[in-house]
Every structure is written in C-alpha cells, then in structure tokens.
C-alpha cells in the first residue's frame, strides 16, 4: 500500500495535521518529515519493536546508532548529565540548527547523538509526539539523503506509515556531527557547519552576569565589560535575570548612565536565566547573595564558578560590609550613577583576570 502523504505549510503548519502525524509516531509508526537539512524518518526511540523496524527499513547495521531530536535546548538535560561546558556552549550557539552532538547518555558507558532542528514542522512534530524521537535521514543506507518528500518516497514508499511534504529542505545537506565525549571536539561528519566555527565557540570563555530583572545591574556589567574587552573574540559576555518572565528592554535610567559612558543599550533585551546558560558559563557573576543562593540551589554543580561581583570591588571601611550590589530600580539618578561606578570598578578588575 502506498504511503499516505500529508501536505503541511512549511512556515505556518496546520496543527491538526501535525497532531495526526505525532499520533502515528506514538503508536509505533514511521513518519517521513522535513528538517532544515534533509528529510528524516521520525520514530519513538524507546519503542524497541519500532526501532527494529526502522533499522530494517533503512537497511542499517546493528552497530550504527540512531540520533534523536529535541524541541528545546533544555531537553538536552533529560538525555545527558555531562559536565562538559563545550556541550552547552555549542547547544546555545548552534541550536536550533544543523549540529548533532554525540554526548554521554544517561545509560552508563553509552553515548547518544542529539540535535535540535531549525524547522517549524520538525519542532512541532517532536513536541507533539510526546516521546523521544529518533530521526535518521529518510534514505536507504549508502544513498544520498533526500532534499524533498518525493525523493524520500522513491525508495521508502510503502515502507513507512506516513510522509509529511513540507517543501524542499533549506540546506539539502546533512547536519555536522561532533563527538563531545572528550575534552576537545572531534568531527565525525562535517555538514552545514564547518569545524572552524565549532572550534571558535568551544574555545570562547563565557562570562555571565546575573541580576533579578536583567534590566539594570547585569546590563551595566555586560556593556561595561564588552567595552573594556573591545574586539576580543575569545570572550563572550552575556547577562540574564533570575526573575524575567516577559522580555523587556533596559530601564531608561540604565540606558542613560551607559550612554554617558559611550555605550548604547537601547537594543538590549532581557533574558531569563536558564540551565543551559549556567552550564555553559566559565564565570558567573551575581549581584547579591540571594542570586548566588538561588543559582546553587538550582544547579549545585556550578557553585565553584559563581562569585559575587562586589568581591572584585574595593569597599570603603565606612561603607556597608554587605557584598550585595544594591538594586537601583525605581530610585534616584544619583543612585544609578553610584551603582554604575561600583560595577565599573569591579568589572575593570575582572577584565584583567580573563
């Protein structure tokens, strides 16, 4: 019987059709679907019978593993506990996108390849499937990966349960596969992303500033350090907030005091602190003891990389011995200036250390 084909809009997918395809996956079926690289076959990774069928359809040897796809960066933490910063730097930089990382799996002594595709149909399908989705390219072993649904069906028509036609793949070339199980990245297959780009991201040191709303203190610190470091490409400077629920710009007062220092923060957008940012950062600098406590409670393994920013500033003996940087939000322009000067002093010392 010929494989049923569902046509789905590549930019505005019909969710009822996505749900129909996801149900096929949950019930143990094989579904051809598009990604930005090539077309793949989606199946339930934890269904042994389905995986055996996939291997038979693909004509793949028992010793060659299948990679899985995730719909969010945070899903990575459900599949590996590796402490390797390289993994999280690459995920934050290249996901969603054409990068597959081979990492230690939750099963001791085993590895797993993981990718987050940059394709709205694929992401919605993975999300809706509600299972771990294995997704090799939709071709017989040894043949070229298909760029269209029609190409995939040349050999697989009747062998899979459903095919999604979402138009031609953007790249028409497989993802880059990187072995991240050692201290240095190793290219298994070079695809869309070049190895030089991988190396540059892995070698970058990441400095993460954290405050509450990511609209005042951490923004000042981020922009000040970026200005001091100038065009150094070996350091990435970012900021985030522990209580960011809606993305917003920097406060008007923050923009004003930074402008007086020759910096334009009008394009800043706040971002919530998340696990990937914490795991990728080589140095995490917080504004208060509470911020430090919140981070360590959330992710104990990063404790040795978390410091109070004010530890790097000189505190006059007449001043409060608290190591917190006071939050200027809602206060006078003078208090914003004082906050900036305090942060500026600490940041200057940090710049000399990295």
Beta strands, then each sheet from edge to edge (+ up, - down):
strand 1: 4-7
strand 2: 31-34
strand 3: 39-44
strand 4: 68-69
strand 5: 99-104
strand 6: 111-115
strand 7: 133-137
strand 8: 162-165
strand 9: 176-179
strand 10: 186-189
strand 11: 205-211
strand 12: 235-241
strand 13: 283-286
strand 14: 306-308
sheet 1: 1+ 8+ 2+ 3- 7+ 4- 6- 5+ 9+ 10-
sheet 2: 12+ 11+ 13+ 14+
end
